[in-house]
Amino acid sequence: MGKSSTPMDDYISKLPPAQQEIVVALRKLVRKAAPKLQEAVKWGYPCYIGIGKVCSIMAFTAHVNLAFFRGAELTDPDGLLEGTGKGMRHFKVRSPQDIRTKAVAALLKAAANLDHRHSG
């Protein structure tokens, strides 16, 4: 029997190689920085869920977004987050080298802690 694939594996397998590399790197970082979050594919893209929705990985043609559902509430000392909506903020990644691991891990931990303290 072959290895069974998850919805996340299926999502990754359908991406172009450049996006696959970025998504795999972000996935690894999310799992390391916020290991208690559950991984699921919702609305057609990977989401990470604690009490509520915490973050998602969304592949586009020229980049991949790591989006934080409550990003507007996060402290972002490195100025990585973009967006002007009521809650959502995202970090745009054009290559794996764009991922500032320490800064992104800090955002992921903060988002997971925010979710754990009070989901809304």
MILO-316819 format. One line per field, with one value per atom (N, C-alpha, C): atom name; residue in one letter; residue number from 1; x, y, z. Coordinates in pm, 1 decimal. Layout:
atome: (CA / ...)
residu: (A / ...)
num: (NUM / ...)
u: (X / ...)
v: (Y / ...)
w: (Z / ...)
# end
This chain:
atome: (N / CA / C / N / CA / C / N / CA / C / N / CA / C / N / CA / C / N / CA / C / N / CA / C / N / CA / C / N / CA / C / N / CA / C / N / CA / C / N / CA / C / N / CA / C / N / CA / C / N / CA / C / N / CA / C / N / CA / C / N / CA / C / N / CA / C / N / CA / C / N / CA / C / N / CA / C / N / CA / C / N / CA / C / N / CA / C / N / CA / C / N / CA / C / N / CA / C / N / CA / C / N / CA / C / N / CA / C / N / CA / C / N / CA / C / N / CA / C / N / CA / C / N / CA / C / N / CA / C / N / CA / C / N / CA / C / N / CA / C / N / CA / C / N / CA / C / N / CA / C / N / CA / C / N / CA / C / N / CA / C / N / CA / C / N / CA / C / N / CA / C / N / CA / C / N / CA / C / N / CA / C / N / CA / C / N / CA / C / N / CA / C / N / CA / C / N / CA / C / N / CA / C / N / CA / C / N / CA / C / N / CA / C / N / CA / C / N / CA / C / N / CA / C / N / CA / C / N / CA / C / N / CA / C / N / CA / C / N / CA / C / N / CA / C / N / CA / C / N / CA / C / N / CA / C / N / CA / C / N / CA / C / N / CA / C / N / CA / C / N / CA / C / N / CA / C / N / CA / C / N / CA / C / N / CA / C / N / CA / C / N / CA / C / N / CA / C / N / CA / C / N / CA / C / N / CA / C / N / CA / C / N / CA / C / N / CA / C / N / CA / C / N / CA / C / N / CA / C / N / CA / C / N / CA / C / N / CA / C / N / CA / C / N / CA / C / N / CA / C / N / CA / C / N / CA / C / N / CA / C / N / CA / C / N / CA / C / N / CA / C / N / CA / C / N / CA / C / N / CA / C / N / CA / C / N / CA / C / N / CA / C / N / CA / C / N / CA / C / N / CA / C / N / CA / C / N / CA / C / N / CA / C / N / CA / C / N / CA / C)
residu: (M / M / M / G / G / G / K / K / K / S / S / S / S / S / S / T / T / T / P / P / P / M / M / M / D / D / D / D / D / D / Y / Y / Y / I / I / I / S / S / S / K / K / K / L / L / L / P / P / P / P / P / P / A / A / A / Q / Q / Q / Q / Q / Q / E / E / E / I / I / I / V / V / V / V / V / V / A / A / A / L / L / L / R / R / R / K / K / K / L / L / L / V / V / V / R / R / R / K / K / K / A / A / A / A / A / A / P / P / P / K / K / K / L / L / L / Q / Q / Q / E / E / E / A / A / A / V / V / V / K / K / K / W / W / W / G / G / G / Y / Y / Y / P / P / P / C / C / C / Y / Y / Y / I / I / I / G / G / G / I / I / I / G / G / G / K / K / K / V / V / V / C / C / C / S / S / S / I / I / I / M / M / M / A / A / A / F / F / F / T / T / T / A / A / A / H / H / H / V / V / V / N / N / N / L / L / L / A / A / A / F / F / F / F / F / F / R / R / R / G / G / G / A / A / A / E / E / E / L / L / L / T / T / T / D / D / D / P / P / P / D / D / D / G / G / G / L / L / L / L / L / L / E / E / E / G / G / G / T / T / T / G / G / G / K / K / K / G / G / G / M / M / M / R / R / R / H / H / H / F / F / F / K / K / K / V / V / V / R / R / R / S / S / S / P / P / P / Q / Q / Q / D / D / D / I / I / I / R / R / R / T / T / T / K / K / K / A / A / A / V / V / V / A / A / A / A / A / A / L / L / L / L / L / L / K / K / K / A / A / A / A / A / A / A / A / A / N / N / N / L / L / L / D / D / D / H / H / H / R / R / R / H / H / H / S / S / S / G / G / G)
num: (1 / 1 / 1 / 2 / 2 / 2 / 3 / 3 / 3 / 4 / 4 / 4 / 5 / 5 / 5 / 6 / 6 / 6 / 7 / 7 / 7 / 8 / 8 / 8 / 9 / 9 / 9 / 10 / 10 / 10 / 11 / 11 / 11 / 12 / 12 / 12 / 13 / 13 / 13 / 14 / 14 / 14 / 15 / 15 / 15 / 16 / 16 / 16 / 17 / 17 / 17 / 18 / 18 / 18 / 19 / 19 / 19 / 20 / 20 / 20 / 21 / 21 / 21 / 22 / 22 / 22 / 23 / 23 / 23 / 24 / 24 / 24 / 25 / 25 / 25 / 26 / 26 / 26 / 27 / 27 / 27 / 28 / 28 / 28 / 29 / 29 / 29 / 30 / 30 / 30 / 31 / 31 / 31 / 32 / 32 / 32 / 33 / 33 / 33 / 34 / 34 / 34 / 35 / 35 / 35 / 36 / 36 / 36 / 37 / 37 / 37 / 38 / 38 / 38 / 39 / 39 / 39 / 40 / 40 / 40 / 41 / 41 / 41 / 42 / 42 / 42 / 43 / 43 / 43 / 44 / 44 / 44 / 45 / 45 / 45 / 46 / 46 / 46 / 47 / 47 / 47 / 48 / 48 / 48 / 49 / 49 / 49 / 50 / 50 / 50 / 51 / 51 / 51 / 52 / 52 / 52 / 53 / 53 / 53 / 54 / 54 / 54 / 55 / 55 / 55 / 56 / 56 / 56 / 57 / 57 / 57 / 58 / 58 / 58 / 59 / 59 / 59 / 60 / 60 / 60 / 61 / 61 / 61 / 62 / 62 / 62 / 63 / 63 / 63 / 64 / 64 / 64 / 65 / 65 / 65 / 66 / 66 / 66 / 67 / 67 / 67 / 68 / 68 / 68 / 69 / 69 / 69 / 70 / 70 / 70 / 71 / 71 / 71 / 72 / 72 / 72 / 73 / 73 / 73 / 74 / 74 / 74 / 75 / 75 / 75 / 76 / 76 / 76 / 77 / 77 / 77 / 78 / 78 / 78 / 79 / 79 / 79 / 80 / 80 / 80 / 81 / 81 / 81 / 82 / 82 / 82 / 83 / 83 / 83 / 84 / 84 / 84 / 85 / 85 / 85 / 86 / 86 / 86 / 87 / 87 / 87 / 88 / 88 / 88 / 89 / 89 / 89 / 90 / 90 / 90 / 91 / 91 / 91 / 92 / 92 / 92 / 93 / 93 / 93 / 94 / 94 / 94 / 95 / 95 / 95 / 96 / 96 / 96 / 97 / 97 / 97 / 98 / 98 / 98 / 99 / 99 / 99 / 100 / 100 / 100 / 101 / 101 / 101 / 102 / 102 / 102 / 103 / 103 / 103 / 104 / 104 / 104 / 105 / 105 / 105 / 106 / 106 / 106 / 107 / 107 / 107 / 108 / 108 / 108 / 109 / 109 / 109 / 110 / 110 / 110 / 111 / 111 / 111 / 112 / 112 / 112 / 113 / 113 / 113 / 114 / 114 / 114 / 115 / 115 / 115 / 116 / 116 / 116 / 117 / 117 / 117 / 118 / 118 / 118 / 119 / 119 / 119 / 120 / 120 / 120)
u: (82.9 / 0.0 / 87.6 / 43.3 / 116.7 / 89.0 / 174.0 / 158.7 / 32.2 / -49.0 / -170.2 / -134.3 / -200.4 / -170.6 / -278.0 / -238.6 / -331.1 / -382.8 / -489.0 / -534.7 / -422.8 / -338.0 / -226.0 / -125.3 / -95.3 / -4.3 / -62.2 / -192.1 / -258.1 / -248.3 / -270.3 / -260.5 / -120.1 / -19.6 / 120.0 / 153.8 / 108.6 / 144.2 / 92.1 / -13.5 / -72.9 / -7.6 / 84.2 / 149.2 / 270.5 / 306.9 / 432.1 / 550.2 / 662.7 / 777.3 / 822.7 / 825.2 / 869.8 / 778.8 / 647.5 / 552.3 / 557.7 / 578.4 / 589.4 / 700.6 / 813.8 / 929.6 / 896.8 / 830.1 / 792.5 / 689.8 / 586.0 / 479.4 / 535.8 / 624.1 / 684.3 / 766.8 / 842.5 / 923.7 / 834.5 / 725.7 / 633.7 / 563.0 / 523.2 / 454.5 / 543.9 / 670.2 / 766.8 / 782.7 / 788.6 / 804.4 / 681.7 / 561.7 / 439.0 / 437.9 / 469.4 / 465.2 / 565.9 / 681.7 / 785.4 / 749.3 / 702.9 / 675.3 / 545.0 / 448.4 / 316.5 / 267.7 / 336.2 / 307.7 / 168.5 / 100.0 / -32.9 / -143.5 / -113.8 / -217.2 / -248.2 / -374.8 / -418.8 / -412.9 / -363.9 / -352.2 / -474.6 / -533.5 / -649.4 / -650.7 / -714.7 / -734.3 / -879.1 / -895.8 / -1029.0 / -1032.7 / -1145.3 / -1162.4 / -1057.7 / -1006.7 / -913.0 / -766.5 / -734.6 / -594.4 / -567.8 / -439.8 / -404.7 / -432.6 / -493.7 / -520.9 / -467.9 / -430.7 / -384.1 / -478.8 / -530.5 / -640.6 / -606.7 / -635.5 / -626.0 / -767.7 / -801.2 / -939.2 / -1017.8 / -954.5 / -1010.2 / -908.6 / -935.4 / -843.1 / -724.2 / -602.1 / -482.1 / -411.3 / -376.8 / -306.6 / -335.6 / -294.7 / -313.9 / -198.6 / -181.9 / -80.0 / -154.3 / -135.7 / -210.0 / -111.9 / -109.9 / -19.7 / -85.6 / -12.7 / -54.2 / 47.8 / 27.2 / 116.0 / 259.7 / 279.4 / 414.8 / 465.5 / 381.8 / 423.7 / 331.4 / 367.4 / 285.1 / 263.9 / 140.5 / 111.8 / 102.0 / 164.2 / 136.2 / 46.0 / -81.0 / -181.0 / -218.3 / -235.3 / -275.3 / -416.6 / -509.5 / -649.3 / -669.1 / -588.1 / -597.5 / -469.0 / -412.4 / -284.4 / -282.8 / -396.4 / -402.9 / -377.5 / -395.3 / -374.2 / -231.0 / -149.5 / -12.8 / 84.5 / 182.8 / 293.6 / 388.9 / 429.2 / 512.4 / 636.6 / 733.1 / 849.4 / 934.4 / 927.7 / 1007.7 / 933.9 / 807.8 / 732.0 / 707.3 / 686.8 / 666.6 / 523.9 / 427.9 / 287.6 / 233.3 / 152.6 / 85.5 / -64.5 / -138.2 / -283.8 / -344.4 / -468.0 / -535.9 / -674.7 / -709.0 / -841.9 / -859.7 / -977.8 / -1013.7 / -930.4 / -898.6 / -827.9 / -710.2 / -730.1 / -632.4 / -508.3 / -391.1 / -264.8 / -189.0 / -99.9 / -24.8 / 120.8 / 201.4 / 343.1 / 363.6 / 415.7 / 432.0 / 570.6 / 574.4 / 699.9 / 716.0 / 822.9 / 849.4 / 952.3 / 1029.6 / 1125.5 / 1151.3 / 1198.6 / 1225.6 / 1323.6 / 1412.6 / 1509.6 / 1442.2 / 1318.8 / 1244.7 / 1194.6 / 1192.9 / 1136.9 / 1238.9 / 1207.9 / 1293.0 / 1249.0 / 1313.6 / 1269.8 / 1240.7 / 1333.1 / 1312.5 / 1191.7 / 1182.1 / 1072.4 / 938.4 / 935.1 / 810.2 / 771.8 / 869.8 / 841.4 / 784.1 / 837.2 / 784.9 / 639.1 / 607.0 / 468.1 / 377.2 / 424.9 / 345.3 / 318.7 / 421.7 / 404.4 / 307.4 / 322.2 / 232.2 / 88.0 / 69.0 / -65.8 / -126.6 / -47.0 / -96.4 / -130.4 / -47.9 / -75.7 / -201.3 / -218.4 / -337.9 / -462.6 / -454.7 / -566.1 / -596.1 / -491.3 / -507.5 / -568.8 / -529.0 / -578.5 / -724.7 / -760.7 / -901.6 / -930.1 / -1015.2 / -1053.9 / -1179.5 / -1181.9 / -1301.3 / -1338.2)
v: (-118.1 / 0.0 / 124.8 / 227.7 / 353.5 / 437.9 / 535.2 / 628.4 / 710.9 / 723.5 / 802.6 / 950.6 / 1029.9 / 1172.6 / 1247.3 / 1359.6 / 1443.4 / 1552.0 / 1622.0 / 1734.7 / 1838.9 / 1857.3 / 1951.0 / 1901.9 / 1772.8 / 1715.5 / 1733.5 / 1713.2 / 1730.3 / 1875.5 / 1969.7 / 2112.6 / 2144.0 / 2097.4 / 2125.3 / 2062.9 / 1942.0 / 1870.6 / 1939.2 / 2019.4 / 2087.0 / 2221.8 / 2265.0 / 2395.1 / 2384.4 / 2493.8 / 2495.1 / 2477.6 / 2424.1 / 2396.9 / 2515.3 / 2634.6 / 2751.0 / 2775.1 / 2763.6 / 2782.2 / 2666.0 / 2544.9 / 2427.9 / 2447.9 / 2496.7 / 2516.1 / 2616.0 / 2724.7 / 2826.5 / 2770.5 / 2705.1 / 2650.9 / 2546.6 / 2460.0 / 2357.9 / 2424.7 / 2528.8 / 2600.3 / 2668.7 / 2733.2 / 2798.5 / 2695.8 / 2585.0 / 2479.9 / 2428.9 / 2406.0 / 2358.0 / 2460.8 / 2587.7 / 2694.4 / 2705.0 / 2695.5 / 2700.7 / 2584.1 / 2465.5 / 2346.9 / 2356.2 / 2417.8 / 2431.4 / 2541.7 / 2655.9 / 2771.0 / 2755.7 / 2687.5 / 2672.6 / 2528.9 / 2435.1 / 2292.3 / 2245.7 / 2322.8 / 2279.5 / 2311.6 / 2392.9 / 2427.2 / 2307.0 / 2293.8 / 2186.0 / 2233.5 / 2148.4 / 2182.2 / 2129.1 / 2215.0 / 2173.7 / 2255.4 / 2202.3 / 2279.7 / 2327.5 / 2459.6 / 2521.2 / 2630.2 / 2645.6 / 2746.2 / 2731.1 / 2609.5 / 2581.8 / 2607.6 / 2644.3 / 2666.1 / 2622.7 / 2598.3 / 2549.9 / 2653.0 / 2607.2 / 2691.0 / 2620.5 / 2701.2 / 2650.1 / 2702.5 / 2608.7 / 2638.4 / 2595.4 / 2683.3 / 2651.4 / 2651.7 / 2748.9 / 2767.6 / 2826.2 / 2919.8 / 2980.3 / 2969.5 / 3039.1 / 3038.4 / 3128.1 / 3078.8 / 3153.6 / 3209.3 / 3121.1 / 3167.4 / 3074.6 / 3119.6 / 3039.1 / 3064.7 / 2971.6 / 2982.2 / 2983.8 / 3091.3 / 3106.8 / 3129.8 / 3037.4 / 3049.1 / 3128.8 / 3225.2 / 3304.2 / 3283.2 / 3342.3 / 3320.7 / 3362.9 / 3481.0 / 3535.0 / 3530.3 / 3485.6 / 3482.6 / 3391.9 / 3375.2 / 3301.0 / 3392.1 / 3399.8 / 3478.6 / 3388.2 / 3432.8 / 3375.6 / 3478.5 / 3443.1 / 3537.8 / 3505.0 / 3610.7 / 3597.3 / 3652.4 / 3567.8 / 3608.3 / 3725.4 / 3731.6 / 3842.4 / 3924.3 / 3939.6 / 4007.8 / 4152.2 / 4220.2 / 4360.2 / 4373.4 / 4264.3 / 4266.9 / 4230.7 / 4190.5 / 4147.0 / 4264.2 / 4256.0 / 4350.4 / 4301.9 / 4391.0 / 4355.1 / 4444.7 / 4421.4 / 4509.2 / 4512.8 / 4406.6 / 4401.6 / 4457.9 / 4496.9 / 4555.9 / 4461.9 / 4334.3 / 4234.2 / 4230.8 / 4262.5 / 4243.8 / 4356.5 / 4317.2 / 4410.8 / 4392.8 / 4495.0 / 4486.3 / 4598.3 / 4631.5 / 4742.1 / 4704.3 / 4577.4 / 4533.0 / 4539.4 / 4506.5 / 4513.3 / 4415.3 / 4299.3 / 4198.1 / 4131.5 / 4091.5 / 4011.8 / 4093.0 / 4031.4 / 4085.8 / 3970.9 / 4001.8 / 3896.3 / 3937.9 / 3836.4 / 3851.6 / 3786.9 / 3861.6 / 3815.1 / 3751.5 / 3630.4 / 3558.1 / 3527.1 / 3577.2 / 3552.7 / 3442.6 / 3411.2 / 3300.0 / 3253.0 / 3129.7 / 3080.4 / 3171.9 / 3239.0 / 3328.4 / 3451.9 / 3483.5 / 3597.4 / 3569.9 / 3444.8 / 3409.0 / 3444.0 / 3546.7 / 3586.1 / 3502.2 / 3387.2 / 3282.0 / 3330.3 / 3402.9 / 3446.3 / 3539.1 / 3636.7 / 3733.8 / 3665.5 / 3576.5 / 3507.0 / 3410.3 / 3341.1 / 3250.1 / 3328.1 / 3447.2 / 3529.9 / 3568.9 / 3604.4 / 3636.7 / 3515.1 / 3398.2 / 3275.4 / 3243.2 / 3254.8 / 3227.0 / 3326.9 / 3454.0 / 3556.9 / 3532.0 / 3492.3 / 3464.5 / 3344.1 / 3240.9 / 3122.7 / 3157.8 / 3241.1 / 3283.4 / 3368.4 / 3457.4 / 3541.5 / 3454.5 / 3354.8 / 3261.1 / 3185.9 / 3143.8 / 3064.1 / 3147.6 / 3274.6 / 3362.2 / 3398.3 / 3436.0 / 3472.1 / 3469.2 / 3378.7 / 3366.4 / 3449.2 / 3517.7 / 3598.4 / 3611.1)
w: (0.0 / 0.0 / 0.0 / -69.1 / -74.3 / 47.9 / 66.0 / 177.9 / 155.9 / 259.4 / 244.2 / 252.4 / 171.1 / 172.1 / 249.2 / 303.9 / 378.8 / 284.8 / 323.8 / 241.4 / 220.5 / 321.2 / 308.8 / 204.7 / 207.5 / 107.1 / -33.1 / -46.4 / -176.2 / -222.2 / -129.4 / -161.8 / -213.3 / -141.2 / -179.0 / -313.4 / -336.9 / -460.4 / -586.2 / -571.5 / -687.6 / -718.5 / -633.5 / -652.6 / -744.0 / -811.5 / -887.4 / -790.9 / -838.5 / -750.1 / -664.2 / -718.2 / -640.4 / -520.5 / -542.4 / -432.2 / -333.4 / -386.7 / -299.0 / -196.9 / -242.8 / -155.6 / -43.3 / -79.1 / 19.4 / 118.7 / 66.0 / 152.1 / 248.8 / 200.8 / 287.0 / 397.7 / 363.0 / 462.5 / 566.7 / 521.2 / 615.2 / 703.5 / 644.1 / 719.4 / 832.6 / 799.8 / 897.9 / 1011.0 / 974.7 / 1073.2 / 1164.6 / 1105.7 / 1186.4 / 1285.0 / 1236.3 / 1322.7 / 1436.6 / 1409.3 / 1511.8 / 1612.2 / 1562.2 / 1648.9 / 1727.5 / 1669.5 / 1733.8 / 1717.8 / 1782.8 / 1760.7 / 1802.6 / 1887.6 / 1933.7 / 1834.8 / 1734.1 / 1635.5 / 1548.0 / 1513.4 / 1425.4 / 1280.5 / 1193.0 / 1050.8 / 976.9 / 894.1 / 814.4 / 686.0 / 583.2 / 461.5 / 464.5 / 473.1 / 476.1 / 370.4 / 305.9 / 200.8 / 90.2 / 73.1 / -34.8 / -3.9 / 120.3 / 153.9 / 298.3 / 331.2 / 464.4 / 573.0 / 680.7 / 797.0 / 921.1 / 1019.0 / 1147.3 / 1253.8 / 1333.5 / 1423.1 / 1564.9 / 1659.4 / 1801.8 / 1854.1 / 1938.6 / 1982.6 / 1864.9 / 1796.2 / 1675.6 / 1562.0 / 1452.9 / 1339.3 / 1374.0 / 1355.2 / 1391.7 / 1269.2 / 1174.7 / 1054.8 / 937.5 / 819.8 / 699.6 / 603.8 / 513.0 / 408.6 / 275.8 / 200.2 / 74.8 / -40.1 / -135.4 / -250.0 / -362.3 / -414.9 / -530.3 / -641.4 / -756.4 / -870.3 / -842.4 / -786.6 / -769.0 / -624.6 / -530.7 / -391.0 / -309.5 / -183.0 / -87.7 / 32.6 / 81.4 / 201.1 / 322.3 / 430.3 / 561.0 / 626.1 / 642.6 / 691.8 / 835.9 / 914.4 / 1053.6 / 1067.2 / 1112.0 / 1121.0 / 1217.0 / 1322.2 / 1418.2 / 1416.3 / 1299.4 / 1282.4 / 1328.0 / 1318.9 / 1361.5 / 1511.5 / 1586.0 / 1730.8 / 1769.9 / 1672.8 / 1702.2 / 1703.8 / 1790.9 / 1790.3 / 1681.9 / 1592.9 / 1477.2 / 1473.2 / 1564.1 / 1573.1 / 1446.2 / 1365.3 / 1243.0 / 1121.8 / 1139.9 / 1030.3 / 913.9 / 943.8 / 838.1 / 785.2 / 871.2 / 834.7 / 748.5 / 650.5 / 560.4 / 576.1 / 535.9 / 537.5 / 619.2 / 583.7 / 650.5 / 699.0 / 687.2 / 729.7 / 879.7 / 923.7 / 1065.1 / 1149.1 / 1093.4 / 1172.0 / 1103.1 / 979.5 / 906.4 / 868.1 / 883.0 / 833.6 / 769.2 / 674.9 / 608.5 / 587.4 / 566.4 / 536.6 / 400.2 / 305.0 / 167.4 / 149.5 / 93.8 / 73.4 / -75.0 / -133.8 / -276.7 / -299.5 / -196.4 / -203.3 / -60.2 / -43.2 / 92.3 / 167.5 / 95.9 / 158.1 / 219.8 / 177.8 / 233.4 / 375.4 / 414.9 / 545.0 / 653.3 / 729.1 / 841.7 / 960.8 / 973.6 / 1065.1 / 1206.3 / 1267.7 / 1407.0 / 1418.9 / 1329.6 / 1335.1 / 1308.0 / 1208.5 / 1174.3 / 1286.5 / 1343.3 / 1455.5 / 1573.4 / 1598.8 / 1708.6 / 1682.6 / 1557.7 / 1523.1 / 1541.2 / 1497.5 / 1510.7 / 1657.7 / 1740.7 / 1883.7 / 1945.5 / 1909.7 / 1962.7 / 1919.0 / 1793.1 / 1742.2 / 1813.7 / 1836.6 / 1907.3 / 2052.2 / 2116.0 / 2253.5 / 2260.6 / 2164.5 / 2157.6 / 2144.9 / 2058.8 / 2040.0 / 2169.6 / 2235.4 / 2357.8 / 2470.3 / 2480.2 / 2588.0 / 2569.9 / 2447.7 / 2424.9 / 2275.8 / 2240.4 / 2101.1 / 2079.7 / 1961.4 / 1938.6 / 1797.6)
# end
